[in-house]
């Protein structure tokens, strides 16, 4: 995906919660989306997008739940 990849922060959380343009995703994320669509998997967890990376409380809560998702 590269060093400077898309991630959710407090600054873009509201926007990202509504829509993230497919074309702005790194190739690795795009590939994951394509595979999920092909296998009719409705949800995809990408922690860089699903966890607010600059919010320590959100990171602690969500990363602690990752094994159940």
CHARMM-style PDB file with segment names, atoms N, HN, CA, C and O in Angstrom:
ATOM      1  N   UNK     1       0.774  -1.201   0.000  1.00  0.00      PROA
ATOM      2  CA  UNK     1       0.000   0.000   0.000  1.00  0.00      PROA
ATOM      3  C   UNK     1       0.815   1.266   0.000  1.00  0.00      PROA
ATOM      4  O   UNK     1       0.286   2.329  -0.323  1.00  0.00      PROA
ATOM      5  N   UNK     2       2.065   1.195   0.344  1.00  0.00      PROA
ATOM      6  HN  UNK     2       2.494   0.331   0.607  1.00  0.00      PROA
ATOM      7  CA  UNK     2       2.877   2.394   0.361  1.00  0.00      PROA
ATOM      8  C   UNK     2       2.964   3.014   1.735  1.00  0.00      PROA
ATOM      9  O   UNK     2       2.229   2.629   2.644  1.00  0.00      PROA
ATOM     10  N   UNK     3       3.851   3.965   1.888  1.00  0.00      PROA
ATOM     11  HN  UNK     3       4.448   4.278   1.149  1.00  0.00      PROA
ATOM     12  CA  UNK     3       4.082   4.597   3.178  1.00  0.00      PROA
ATOM     13  C   UNK     3       2.985   5.596   3.517  1.00  0.00      PROA
ATOM     14  O   UNK     3       2.499   5.612   4.648  1.00  0.00      PROA
ATOM     15  N   UNK     4       2.588   6.428   2.561  1.00  0.00      PROA
ATOM     16  HN  UNK     4       2.983   6.415   1.643  1.00  0.00      PROA
ATOM     17  CA  UNK     4       1.598   7.470   2.799  1.00  0.00      PROA
ATOM     18  C   UNK     4       0.223   6.994   2.310  1.00  0.00      PROA
ATOM     19  O   UNK     4      -0.218   7.367   1.223  1.00  0.00      PROA
ATOM     20  N   UNK     5      -0.445   6.173   3.117  1.00  0.00      PROA
ATOM     21  HN  UNK     5      -0.087   5.869   4.000  1.00  0.00      PROA
ATOM     22  CA  UNK     5      -1.734   5.630   2.691  1.00  0.00      PROA
ATOM     23  C   UNK     5      -2.880   6.324   3.414  1.00  0.00      PROA
ATOM     24  O   UNK     5      -2.682   7.015   4.414  1.00  0.00      PROA
ATOM     25  N   UNK     6      -4.065   6.127   2.891  1.00  0.00      PROA
ATOM     26  HN  UNK     6      -4.226   5.566   2.079  1.00  0.00      PROA
ATOM     27  CA  UNK     6      -5.263   6.734   3.457  1.00  0.00      PROA
ATOM     28  C   UNK     6      -5.545   6.122   4.828  1.00  0.00      PROA
ATOM     29  O   UNK     6      -5.363   4.922   5.037  1.00  0.00      PROA
ATOM     30  N   UNK     7      -5.987   6.962   5.750  1.00  0.00      PROA
ATOM     31  HN  UNK     7      -6.135   7.936   5.581  1.00  0.00      PROA
ATOM     32  CA  UNK     7      -6.362   6.486   7.080  1.00  0.00      PROA
ATOM     33  C   UNK     7      -7.402   7.444   7.650  1.00  0.00      PROA
ATOM     34  O   UNK     7      -7.507   8.592   7.219  1.00  0.00      PROA
ATOM     35  N   UNK     8      -8.157   6.962   8.612  1.00  0.00      PROA
ATOM     36  HN  UNK     8      -8.071   6.030   8.962  1.00  0.00      PROA
ATOM     37  CA  UNK     8      -9.170   7.785   9.261  1.00  0.00      PROA
ATOM     38  C   UNK     8      -8.550   8.503  10.444  1.00  0.00      PROA
ATOM     39  O   UNK     8      -7.873   7.897  11.274  1.00  0.00      PROA
ATOM     40  N   UNK     9      -8.794   9.813  10.509  1.00  0.00      PROA
ATOM     41  HN  UNK     9      -9.344  10.306   9.835  1.00  0.00      PROA
ATOM     42  CA  UNK     9      -8.325  10.652  11.612  1.00  0.00      PROA
ATOM     43  C   UNK     9      -9.519  11.466  12.109  1.00  0.00      PROA
ATOM     44  O   UNK     9     -10.597  11.430  11.517  1.00  0.00      PROA
ATOM     45  N   UNK    10      -9.315  12.192  13.193  1.00  0.00      PROA
ATOM     46  HN  UNK    10      -8.439  12.222  13.674  1.00  0.00      PROA
ATOM     47  CA  UNK    10     -10.413  13.026  13.700  1.00  0.00      PROA
ATOM     48  C   UNK    10     -10.813  14.087  12.667  1.00  0.00      PROA
ATOM     49  O   UNK    10     -11.960  14.533  12.659  1.00  0.00      PROA
ATOM     50  N   UNK    11      -9.895  14.489  11.811  1.00  0.00      PROA
ATOM     51  HN  UNK    11      -8.963  14.126  11.817  1.00  0.00      PROA
ATOM     52  CA  UNK    11     -10.180  15.520  10.809  1.00  0.00      PROA
ATOM     53  C   UNK    11     -11.059  15.003   9.666  1.00  0.00      PROA
ATOM     54  O   UNK    11     -11.841  15.770   9.104  1.00  0.00      PROA
ATOM     55  N   UNK    12     -10.949  13.723   9.314  1.00  0.00      PROA
ATOM     56  HN  UNK    12     -10.314  13.099   9.770  1.00  0.00      PROA
ATOM     57  CA  UNK    12     -11.719  13.202   8.176  1.00  0.00      PROA
ATOM     58  C   UNK    12     -12.720  12.116   8.562  1.00  0.00      PROA
ATOM     59  O   UNK    12     -13.312  11.481   7.689  1.00  0.00      PROA
ATOM     60  N   UNK    13     -12.911  11.901   9.851  1.00  0.00      PROA
ATOM     61  HN  UNK    13     -12.430  12.417  10.560  1.00  0.00      PROA
ATOM     62  CA  UNK    13     -13.795  10.829  10.324  1.00  0.00      PROA
ATOM     63  C   UNK    13     -15.224  10.983   9.800  1.00  0.00      PROA
ATOM     64  O   UNK    13     -15.814  10.014   9.323  1.00  0.00      PROA
ATOM     65  N   UNK    14     -15.772  12.169   9.883  1.00  0.00      PROA
ATOM     66  HN  UNK    14     -15.292  12.956  10.270  1.00  0.00      PROA
ATOM     67  CA  UNK    14     -17.146  12.392   9.423  1.00  0.00      PROA
ATOM     68  C   UNK    14     -17.269  12.079   7.929  1.00  0.00      PROA
ATOM     69  O   UNK    14     -18.190  11.374   7.515  1.00  0.00      PROA
ATOM     70  N   UNK    15     -16.354  12.597   7.133  1.00  0.00      PROA
ATOM     71  HN  UNK    15     -15.606  13.169   7.470  1.00  0.00      PROA
ATOM     72  CA  UNK    15     -16.390  12.362   5.689  1.00  0.00      PROA
ATOM     73  C   UNK    15     -16.214  10.879   5.378  1.00  0.00      PROA
ATOM     74  O   UNK    15     -16.948  10.326   4.559  1.00  0.00      PROA
ATOM     75  N   UNK    16     -15.243  10.233   6.029  1.00  0.00      PROA
ATOM     76  HN  UNK    16     -14.647  10.683   6.694  1.00  0.00      PROA
ATOM     77  CA  UNK    16     -14.984   8.821   5.760  1.00  0.00      PROA
ATOM     78  C   UNK    16     -16.135   7.926   6.194  1.00  0.00      PROA
ATOM     79  O   UNK    16     -16.317   6.842   5.640  1.00  0.00      PROA
ATOM     80  N   UNK    17     -16.910   8.360   7.170  1.00  0.00      PROA
ATOM     81  HN  UNK    17     -16.763   9.241   7.620  1.00  0.00      PROA
ATOM     82  CA  UNK    17     -18.020   7.517   7.637  1.00  0.00      PROA
ATOM     83  C   UNK    17     -19.160   7.469   6.624  1.00  0.00      PROA
ATOM     84  O   UNK    17     -20.022   6.593   6.700  1.00  0.00      PROA
ATOM     85  N   UNK    18     -19.170   8.396   5.686  1.00  0.00      PROA
ATOM     86  HN  UNK    18     -18.470   9.108   5.625  1.00  0.00      PROA
ATOM     87  CA  UNK    18     -20.223   8.414   4.662  1.00  0.00      PROA
ATOM     88  C   UNK    18     -19.781   7.745   3.366  1.00  0.00      PROA
ATOM     89  O   UNK    18     -20.520   6.946   2.791  1.00  0.00      PROA
ATOM     90  N   UNK    19     -18.581   8.069   2.909  1.00  0.00      PROA
ATOM     91  HN  UNK    19     -17.980   8.718   3.376  1.00  0.00      PROA
ATOM     92  CA  UNK    19     -18.128   7.518   1.633  1.00  0.00      PROA
ATOM     93  C   UNK    19     -16.630   7.760   1.468  1.00  0.00      PROA
ATOM     94  O   UNK    19     -16.112   8.829   1.794  1.00  0.00      PROA
ATOM     95  N   UNK    20     -15.962   6.751   0.960  1.00  0.00      PROA
ATOM     96  HN  UNK    20     -16.383   5.883   0.696  1.00  0.00      PROA
ATOM     97  CA  UNK    20     -14.558   6.869   0.563  1.00  0.00      PROA
ATOM     98  C   UNK    20     -14.491   6.454  -0.892  1.00  0.00      PROA
ATOM     99  O   UNK    20     -14.900   5.349  -1.250  1.00  0.00      PROA
ATOM    100  N   UNK    21     -13.985   7.325  -1.718  1.00  0.00      PROA
ATOM    101  HN  UNK    21     -13.653   8.222  -1.428  1.00  0.00      PROA
ATOM    102  CA  UNK    21     -13.899   7.042  -3.146  1.00  0.00      PROA
ATOM    103  C   UNK    21     -12.954   5.872  -3.399  1.00  0.00      PROA
ATOM    104  O   UNK    21     -11.824   5.852  -2.911  1.00  0.00      PROA
ATOM    105  N   UNK    22     -13.425   4.917  -4.155  1.00  0.00      PROA
ATOM    106  HN  UNK    22     -14.343   4.933  -4.551  1.00  0.00      PROA
ATOM    107  CA  UNK    22     -12.639   3.725  -4.472  1.00  0.00      PROA
ATOM    108  C   UNK    22     -11.301   4.114  -5.094  1.00  0.00      PROA
ATOM    109  O   UNK    22     -10.273   3.510  -4.788  1.00  0.00      PROA
ATOM    110  N   UNK    23     -11.312   5.114  -5.960  1.00  0.00      PROA
ATOM    111  HN  UNK    23     -12.147   5.604  -6.209  1.00  0.00      PROA
ATOM    112  CA  UNK    23     -10.091   5.499  -6.687  1.00  0.00      PROA
ATOM    113  C   UNK    23      -9.025   6.103  -5.772  1.00  0.00      PROA
ATOM    114  O   UNK    23      -7.856   6.168  -6.154  1.00  0.00      PROA
ATOM    115  N   UNK    24      -9.407   6.547  -4.572  1.00  0.00      PROA
ATOM    116  HN  UNK    24     -10.356   6.494  -4.262  1.00  0.00      PROA
ATOM    117  CA  UNK    24      -8.422   7.118  -3.652  1.00  0.00      PROA
ATOM    118  C   UNK    24      -7.765   6.052  -2.782  1.00  0.00      PROA
ATOM    119  O   UNK    24      -6.789   6.331  -2.086  1.00  0.00      PROA
ATOM    120  N   UNK    25      -8.293   4.845  -2.820  1.00  0.00      PROA
ATOM    121  HN  UNK    25      -9.086   4.618  -3.385  1.00  0.00      PROA
ATOM    122  CA  UNK    25      -7.731   3.762  -2.017  1.00  0.00      PROA
ATOM    123  C   UNK    25      -6.448   3.237  -2.635  1.00  0.00      PROA
ATOM    124  O   UNK    25      -6.330   3.195  -3.859  1.00  0.00      PROA
ATOM    125  N   UNK    26      -5.481   2.835  -1.811  1.00  0.00      PROA
ATOM    126  HN  UNK    26      -5.577   2.869  -0.816  1.00  0.00      PROA
ATOM    127  CA  UNK    26      -4.284   2.189  -2.343  1.00  0.00      PROA
ATOM    128  C   UNK    26      -4.665   0.865  -3.013  1.00  0.00      PROA
ATOM    129  O   UNK    26      -5.719   0.300  -2.719  1.00  0.00      PROA
ATOM    130  N   UNK    27      -3.833   0.386  -3.886  1.00  0.00      PROA
ATOM    131  HN  UNK    27      -2.977   0.844  -4.125  1.00  0.00      PROA
ATOM    132  CA  UNK    27      -4.125  -0.837  -4.644  1.00  0.00      PROA
ATOM    133  C   UNK    27      -4.448  -2.023  -3.743  1.00  0.00      PROA
ATOM    134  O   UNK    27      -5.335  -2.814  -4.063  1.00  0.00      PROA
ATOM    135  N   UNK    28      -3.753  -2.157  -2.635  1.00  0.00      PROA
ATOM    136  HN  UNK    28      -3.032  -1.514  -2.374  1.00  0.00      PROA
ATOM    137  CA  UNK    28      -4.009  -3.271  -1.714  1.00  0.00      PROA
ATOM    138  C   UNK    28      -5.439  -3.230  -1.195  1.00  0.00      PROA
ATOM    139  O   UNK    28      -6.107  -4.263  -1.136  1.00  0.00      PROA
ATOM    140  N   UNK    29      -5.916  -2.043  -0.819  1.00  0.00      PROA
ATOM    141  HN  UNK    29      -5.373  -1.204  -0.867  1.00  0.00      PROA
ATOM    142  CA  UNK    29      -7.289  -1.901  -0.332  1.00  0.00      PROA
ATOM    143  C   UNK    29      -8.275  -2.160  -1.463  1.00  0.00      PROA
ATOM    144  O   UNK    29      -9.291  -2.823  -1.254  1.00  0.00      PROA
ATOM    145  N   UNK    30      -7.992  -1.646  -2.657  1.00  0.00      PROA
ATOM    146  HN  UNK    30      -7.167  -1.108  -2.826  1.00  0.00      PROA
ATOM    147  CA  UNK    30      -8.865  -1.880  -3.809  1.00  0.00      PROA
ATOM    148  C   UNK    30      -8.979  -3.374  -4.087  1.00  0.00      PROA
ATOM    149  O   UNK    30     -10.075  -3.879  -4.331  1.00  0.00      PROA
ATOM    150  N   UNK    31      -7.856  -4.082  -4.050  1.00  0.00      PROA
ATOM    151  HN  UNK    31      -6.966  -3.672  -3.852  1.00  0.00      PROA
ATOM    152  CA  UNK    31      -7.878  -5.529  -4.277  1.00  0.00      PROA
ATOM    153  C   UNK    31      -8.748  -6.237  -3.248  1.00  0.00      PROA
ATOM    154  O   UNK    31      -9.504  -7.146  -3.590  1.00  0.00      PROA
ATOM    155  N   UNK    32      -8.643  -5.821  -1.986  1.00  0.00      PROA
ATOM    156  HN  UNK    32      -8.029  -5.082  -1.708  1.00  0.00      PROA
ATOM    157  CA  UNK    32      -9.457  -6.434  -0.932  1.00  0.00      PROA
ATOM    158  C   UNK    32     -10.940  -6.189  -1.181  1.00  0.00      PROA
ATOM    159  O   UNK    32     -11.754  -7.093  -0.990  1.00  0.00      PROA
ATOM    160  N   UNK    33     -11.302  -4.982  -1.604  1.00  0.00      PROA
ATOM    161  HN  UNK    33     -10.641  -4.247  -1.758  1.00  0.00      PROA
ATOM    162  CA  UNK    33     -12.696  -4.662  -1.904  1.00  0.00      PROA
ATOM    163  C   UNK    33     -13.194  -5.520  -3.068  1.00  0.00      PROA
ATOM    164  O   UNK    33     -14.296  -6.066  -3.012  1.00  0.00      PROA
ATOM    165  N   UNK    34     -12.397  -5.636  -4.106  1.00  0.00      PROA
ATOM    166  HN  UNK    34     -11.502  -5.193  -4.152  1.00  0.00      PROA
ATOM    167  CA  UNK    34     -12.783  -6.437  -5.276  1.00  0.00      PROA
ATOM    168  C   UNK    34     -13.017  -7.890  -4.889  1.00  0.00      PROA
ATOM    169  O   UNK    34     -13.998  -8.497  -5.318  1.00  0.00      PROA
ATOM    170  N   UNK    35     -12.126  -8.451  -4.082  1.00  0.00      PROA
ATOM    171  HN  UNK    35     -11.329  -7.958  -3.733  1.00  0.00      PROA
ATOM    172  CA  UNK    35     -12.279  -9.843  -3.646  1.00  0.00      PROA
ATOM    173  C   UNK    35     -13.546 -10.009  -2.817  1.00  0.00      PROA
ATOM    174  O   UNK    35     -14.290 -10.972  -3.009  1.00  0.00      PROA
ATOM    175  N   UNK    36     -13.800  -9.077  -1.895  1.00  0.00      PROA
ATOM    176  HN  UNK    36     -13.197  -8.296  -1.739  1.00  0.00      PROA
ATOM    177  CA  UNK    36     -15.015  -9.162  -1.083  1.00  0.00      PROA
ATOM    178  C   UNK    36     -16.265  -9.095  -1.948  1.00  0.00      PROA
ATOM    179  O   UNK    36     -17.215  -9.846  -1.732  1.00  0.00      PROA
ATOM    180  N   UNK    37     -16.264  -8.203  -2.918  1.00  0.00      PROA
ATOM    181  HN  UNK    37     -15.492  -7.592  -3.093  1.00  0.00      PROA
ATOM    182  CA  UNK    37     -17.419  -8.110  -3.826  1.00  0.00      PROA
ATOM    183  C   UNK    37     -17.600  -9.404  -4.609  1.00  0.00      PROA
ATOM    184  O   UNK    37     -18.721  -9.887  -4.771  1.00  0.00      PROA
ATOM    185  N   UNK    38     -16.512  -9.953  -5.086  1.00  0.00      PROA
ATOM    186  HN  UNK    38     -15.602  -9.561  -4.955  1.00  0.00      PROA
ATOM    187  CA  UNK    38     -16.576 -11.174  -5.884  1.00  0.00      PROA
ATOM    188  C   UNK    38     -17.172 -12.332  -5.083  1.00  0.00      PROA
ATOM    189  O   UNK    38     -17.915 -13.152  -5.623  1.00  0.00      PROA
ATOM    190  N   UNK    39     -16.842 -12.392  -3.790  1.00  0.00      PROA
ATOM    191  HN  UNK    39     -16.239 -11.726  -3.352  1.00  0.00      PROA
ATOM    192  CA  UNK    39     -17.347 -13.461  -2.932  1.00  0.00      PROA
ATOM    193  C   UNK    39     -18.598 -13.057  -2.153  1.00  0.00      PROA
ATOM    194  O   UNK    39     -19.042 -13.761  -1.245  1.00  0.00      PROA
ATOM    195  N   UNK    40     -19.155 -11.898  -2.534  1.00  0.00      PROA
ATOM    196  HN  UNK    40     -18.794 -11.326  -3.271  1.00  0.00      PROA
ATOM    197  CA  UNK    40     -20.382 -11.390  -1.913  1.00  0.00      PROA
ATOM    198  C   UNK    40     -20.245 -11.220  -0.396  1.00  0.00      PROA
ATOM    199  O   UNK    40     -21.187 -11.477   0.354  1.00  0.00      PROA
ATOM    200  N   UNK    41     -19.081 -10.791   0.034  1.00  0.00      PROA
ATOM    201  HN  UNK    41     -18.317 -10.583  -0.576  1.00  0.00      PROA
ATOM    202  CA  UNK    41     -18.840 -10.478   1.438  1.00  0.00      PROA
ATOM    203  C   UNK    41     -19.259  -9.029   1.641  1.00  0.00      PROA
ATOM    204  O   UNK    41     -18.711  -8.129   1.004  1.00  0.00      PROA
ATOM    205  N   UNK    42     -20.216  -8.799   2.516  1.00  0.00      PROA
ATOM    206  HN  UNK    42     -20.661  -9.530   3.034  1.00  0.00      PROA
ATOM    207  CA  UNK    42     -20.833  -7.488   2.665  1.00  0.00      PROA
ATOM    208  C   UNK    42     -19.945  -6.470   3.374  1.00  0.00      PROA
ATOM    209  O   UNK    42     -19.984  -5.284   3.045  1.00  0.00      PROA
ATOM    210  N   UNK    43     -19.150  -6.913   4.335  1.00  0.00      PROA
ATOM    211  HN  UNK    43     -19.118  -7.877   4.602  1.00  0.00      PROA
ATOM    212  CA  UNK    43     -18.347  -5.988   5.132  1.00  0.00      PROA
ATOM    213  C   UNK    43     -16.869  -6.346   5.043  1.00  0.00      PROA
ATOM    214  O   UNK    43     -16.496  -7.516   4.951  1.00  0.00      PROA
ATOM    215  N   UNK    44     -16.042  -5.310   5.072  1.00  0.00      PROA
ATOM    216  HN  UNK    44     -16.345  -4.360   5.146  1.00  0.00      PROA
ATOM    217  CA  UNK    44     -14.592  -5.478   5.060  1.00  0.00      PROA
ATOM    218  C   UNK    44     -14.007  -4.575   6.132  1.00  0.00      PROA
ATOM    219  O   UNK    44     -14.266  -3.372   6.149  1.00  0.00      PROA
ATOM    220  N   UNK    45     -13.219  -5.156   7.024  1.00  0.00      PROA
ATOM    221  HN  UNK    45     -13.008  -6.133   7.010  1.00  0.00      PROA
ATOM    222  CA  UNK    45     -12.569  -4.379   8.074  1.00  0.00      PROA
ATOM    223  C   UNK    45     -11.157  -4.044   7.613  1.00  0.00      PROA
ATOM    224  O   UNK    45     -10.333  -4.937   7.412  1.00  0.00      PROA
ATOM    225  N   UNK    46     -10.884  -2.763   7.449  1.00  0.00      PROA
ATOM    226  HN  UNK    46     -11.554  -2.038   7.612  1.00  0.00      PROA
ATOM    227  CA  UNK    46      -9.530  -2.273   7.198  1.00  0.00      PROA
ATOM    228  C   UNK    46      -9.240  -1.339   8.355  1.00  0.00      PROA
ATOM    229  O   UNK    46      -9.805  -0.249   8.434  1.00  0.00      PROA
ATOM    230  N   UNK    47      -8.358  -1.761   9.257  1.00  0.00      PROA
ATOM    231  HN  UNK    47      -7.898  -2.647   9.193  1.00  0.00      PROA
ATOM    232  CA  UNK    47      -8.191  -1.002  10.501  1.00  0.00      PROA
ATOM    233  C   UNK    47      -7.770   0.436  10.249  1.00  0.00      PROA
ATOM    234  O   UNK    47      -8.146   1.317  11.023  1.00  0.00      PROA
ATOM    235  N   UNK    48      -7.006   0.711   9.201  1.00  0.00      PROA
ATOM    236  HN  UNK    48      -6.700  -0.004   8.572  1.00  0.00      PROA
ATOM    237  CA  UNK    48      -6.601   2.097   8.906  1.00  0.00      PROA
ATOM    238  C   UNK    48      -7.809   2.975   8.605  1.00  0.00      PROA
ATOM    239  O   UNK    48      -7.752   4.192   8.782  1.00  0.00      PROA
ATOM    240  N   UNK    49      -8.898   2.368   8.151  1.00  0.00      PROA
ATOM    241  HN  UNK    49      -8.944   1.379   8.007  1.00  0.00      PROA
ATOM    242  CA  UNK    49     -10.115   3.117   7.832  1.00  0.00      PROA
ATOM    243  C   UNK    49     -11.161   3.013   8.937  1.00  0.00      PROA
ATOM    244  O   UNK    49     -11.939   3.945   9.141  1.00  0.00      PROA
ATOM    245  N   UNK    50     -11.186   1.899   9.646  1.00  0.00      PROA
ATOM    246  HN  UNK    50     -10.554   1.142   9.481  1.00  0.00      PROA
ATOM    247  CA  UNK    50     -12.225   1.660  10.644  1.00  0.00      PROA
ATOM    248  C   UNK    50     -11.868   2.181  12.034  1.00  0.00      PROA
ATOM    249  O   UNK    50     -12.743   2.304  12.892  1.00  0.00      PROA
ATOM    250  N   UNK    51     -10.604   2.485  12.260  1.00  0.00      PROA
ATOM    251  HN  UNK    51      -9.894   2.385  11.563  1.00  0.00      PROA
ATOM    252  CA  UNK    51     -10.147   2.967  13.555  1.00  0.00      PROA
ATOM    253  C   UNK    51      -9.637   4.397  13.372  1.00  0.00      PROA
ATOM    254  O   UNK    51      -8.868   4.674  12.451  1.00  0.00      PROA
ATOM    255  N   UNK    52     -10.064   5.288  14.240  1.00  0.00      PROA
ATOM    256  HN  UNK    52     -10.689   5.063  14.988  1.00  0.00      PROA
ATOM    257  CA  UNK    52      -9.596   6.679  14.188  1.00  0.00      PROA
ATOM    258  C   UNK    52      -8.169   6.684  14.715  1.00  0.00      PROA
ATOM    259  O   UNK    52      -7.937   6.525  15.913  1.00  0.00      PROA
ATOM    260  N   UNK    53      -7.224   6.867  13.814  1.00  0.00      PROA
ATOM    261  HN  UNK    53      -7.413   6.996  12.840  1.00  0.00      PROA
ATOM    262  CA  UNK    53      -5.810   6.643  14.107  1.00  0.00      PROA
ATOM    263  C   UNK    53      -5.188   7.659  15.061  1.00  0.00      PROA
ATOM    264  O   UNK    53      -4.172   7.357  15.686  1.00  0.00      PROA
ATOM    265  N   UNK    54      -5.760   8.845  15.190  1.00  0.00      PROA
ATOM    266  HN  UNK    54      -6.586   9.090  14.682  1.00  0.00      PROA
ATOM    267  CA  UNK    54      -5.188   9.826  16.112  1.00  0.00      PROA
ATOM    268  C   UNK    54      -6.043  10.009  17.368  1.00  0.00      PROA
ATOM    269  O   UNK    54      -5.953  11.039  18.036  1.00  0.00      PROA
ATOM    270  N   UNK    55      -6.867   9.016  17.687  1.00  0.00      PROA
ATOM    271  HN  UNK    55      -6.939   8.179  17.144  1.00  0.00      PROA
ATOM    272  CA  UNK    55      -7.699   9.025  18.887  1.00  0.00      PROA
ATOM    273  C   UNK    55      -7.327   7.788  19.710  1.00  0.00      PROA
ATOM    274  O   UNK    55      -7.745   6.673  19.395  1.00  0.00      PROA
ATOM    275  N   UNK    56      -6.546   7.996  20.757  1.00  0.00      PROA
ATOM    276  HN  UNK    56      -6.207   8.901  21.013  1.00  0.00      PROA
ATOM    277  CA  UNK    56      -6.030   6.877  21.555  1.00  0.00      PROA
ATOM    278  C   UNK    56      -7.135   6.032  22.167  1.00  0.00      PROA
ATOM    279  O   UNK    56      -6.993   4.813  22.264  1.00  0.00      PROA
ATOM    280  N   UNK    57      -8.230   6.654  22.582  1.00  0.00      PROA
ATOM    281  HN  UNK    57      -8.345   7.644  22.504  1.00  0.00      PROA
ATOM    282  CA  UNK    57      -9.348   5.894  23.164  1.00  0.00      PROA
ATOM    283  C   UNK    57      -9.999   5.006  22.116  1.00  0.00      PROA
ATOM    284  O   UNK    57     -10.283   3.837  22.378  1.00  0.00      PROA
ATOM    285  N   UNK    58     -10.237   5.559  20.928  1.00  0.00      PROA
ATOM    286  HN  UNK    58     -10.006   6.509  20.715  1.00  0.00      PROA
ATOM    287  CA  UNK    58     -10.841   4.770  19.855  1.00  0.00      PROA
ATOM    288  C   UNK    58      -9.915   3.624  19.456  1.00  0.00      PROA
ATOM    289  O   UNK    58     -10.365   2.497  19.249  1.00  0.00      PROA
ATOM    290  N   UNK    59      -8.625   3.919  19.351  1.00  0.00      PROA
ATOM    291  HN  UNK    59      -8.260   4.835  19.520  1.00  0.00      PROA
ATOM    292  CA  UNK    59      -7.675   2.867  18.987  1.00  0.00      PROA
ATOM    293  C   UNK    59      -7.671   1.750  20.017  1.00  0.00      PROA
ATOM    294  O   UNK    59      -7.711   0.576  19.649  1.00  0.00      PROA
ATOM    295  N   UNK    60      -7.624   2.089  21.297  1.00  0.00      PROA
ATOM    296  HN  UNK    60      -7.592   3.042  21.596  1.00  0.00      PROA
ATOM    297  CA  UNK    60      -7.604   1.066  22.347  1.00  0.00      PROA
ATOM    298  C   UNK    60      -8.868   0.219  22.299  1.00  0.00      PROA
ATOM    299  O   UNK    60      -8.800  -1.006  22.396  1.00  0.00      PROA
ATOM    300  N   UNK    61     -10.022   0.867  22.149  1.00  0.00      PROA
ATOM    301  HN  UNK    61     -10.077   1.862  22.070  1.00  0.00      PROA
ATOM    302  CA  UNK    61     -11.298   0.146  22.120  1.00  0.00      PROA
ATOM    303  C   UNK    61     -11.399  -0.745  20.879  1.00  0.00      PROA
ATOM    304  O   UNK    61     -11.694  -1.934  20.994  1.00  0.00      PROA
ATOM    305  N   UNK    62     -11.158  -0.184  19.711  1.00  0.00      PROA
ATOM    306  HN  UNK    62     -10.918   0.782  19.618  1.00  0.00      PROA
ATOM    307  CA  UNK    62     -11.357  -0.922  18.464  1.00  0.00      PROA
ATOM    308  C   UNK    62     -10.289  -1.983  18.225  1.00  0.00      PROA
ATOM    309  O   UNK    62     -10.604  -3.090  17.786  1.00  0.00      PROA
ATOM    310  N   UNK    63      -9.048  -1.664  18.504  1.00  0.00      PROA
ATOM    311  HN  UNK    63      -8.791  -0.766  18.861  1.00  0.00      PROA
ATOM    312  CA  UNK    63      -7.992  -2.663  18.303  1.00  0.00      PROA
ATOM    313  C   UNK    63      -8.159  -3.821  19.263  1.00  0.00      PROA
ATOM    314  O   UNK    63      -7.795  -4.953  18.943  1.00  0.00      PROA
ATOM    315  N   UNK    64      -8.717  -3.546  20.460  1.00  0.00      PROA
ATOM    316  HN  UNK    64      -9.012  -2.627  20.721  1.00  0.00      PROA
ATOM    317  CA  UNK    64      -9.000  -4.624  21.398  1.00  0.00      PROA
ATOM    318  C   UNK    64     -10.114  -5.542  20.943  1.00  0.00      PROA
ATOM    319  O   UNK    64     -10.199  -6.686  21.392  1.00  0.00      PROA
ATOM    320  N   UNK    65     -10.974  -5.054  20.053  1.00  0.00      PROA
ATOM    321  HN  UNK    65     -10.905  -4.125  19.688  1.00  0.00      PROA
ATOM    322  CA  UNK    65     -12.100  -5.852  19.535  1.00  0.00      PROA
ATOM    323  C   UNK    65     -11.784  -6.549  18.223  1.00  0.00      PROA
ATOM    324  O   UNK    65     -12.591  -7.344  17.742  1.00  0.00      PROA
ATOM    325  N   UNK    66     -10.637  -6.270  17.638  1.00  0.00      PROA
ATOM    326  HN  UNK    66      -9.981  -5.624  18.029  1.00  0.00      PROA
ATOM    327  CA  UNK    66     -10.340  -6.786  16.296  1.00  0.00      PROA
ATOM    328  C   UNK    66     -10.456  -8.303  16.189  1.00  0.00      PROA
ATOM    329  O   UNK    66     -10.890  -8.818  15.159  1.00  0.00      PROA
ATOM    330  N   UNK    67     -10.078  -9.014  17.230  1.00  0.00      PROA
ATOM    331  HN  UNK    67      -9.726  -8.595  18.067  1.00  0.00      PROA
ATOM    332  CA  UNK    67     -10.122 -10.474  17.151  1.00  0.00      PROA
ATOM    333  C   UNK    67     -11.551 -11.004  17.042  1.00  0.00      PROA
ATOM    334  O   UNK    67     -11.752 -12.157  16.662  1.00  0.00      PROA
ATOM    335  N   UNK    68     -12.545 -10.177  17.372  1.00  0.00      PROA
ATOM    336  HN  UNK    68     -12.382  -9.240  17.681  1.00  0.00      PROA
ATOM    337  CA  UNK    68     -13.932 -10.625  17.292  1.00  0.00      PROA
ATOM    338  C   UNK    68     -14.615 -10.185  15.997  1.00  0.00      PROA
ATOM    339  O   UNK    68     -15.745 -10.585  15.718  1.00  0.00      PROA
ATOM    340  N   UNK    69     -13.936  -9.375  15.223  1.00  0.00      PROA
ATOM    341  HN  UNK    69     -13.018  -9.050  15.450  1.00  0.00      PROA
ATOM    342  CA  UNK    69     -14.558  -8.834  14.005  1.00  0.00      PROA
ATOM    343  C   UNK    69     -14.165  -9.680  12.814  1.00  0.00      PROA
ATOM    344  OT1 UNK    69     -14.581  -9.397  11.691  1.00  0.00      PROA
TER     345      UNK     69
END
